């Protein structure tokens, strides 16, 4: 025979099972902490603030590279919003574009 006591084998197996159980419990608790609502919310807020900062920096660089185009676009938007003749012309233009788009959709071939 091998000379190994079956009682010692049982004790060793129980110890290995206990260690495996503790490792499993530890990994489950770690996963629960990572997936908790508060942590997910904080991670989402950090990601959103990082994205906002990135967009803000890109916008600043664009304004620095093209100041005249940005100023012209801003003046154009403000004029279209607050100057009545420009606002009416813009609305007529949008309505005309809508009519052209609808007619194009109505009269195009179906197999295009």
Buried (B, 14 or more C-beta within 10 A) or exposed (E): EEEEEEEEEEEEEEEEEEEEEEEEEEEEEEEEEEEEEEEEEEEEEEEEEEEEEEEEEEEEEEEEEEEEEBEEEEEEEEEBEEEEEBEEEBEEEEEEEEEEEEEEEEEEEEEE
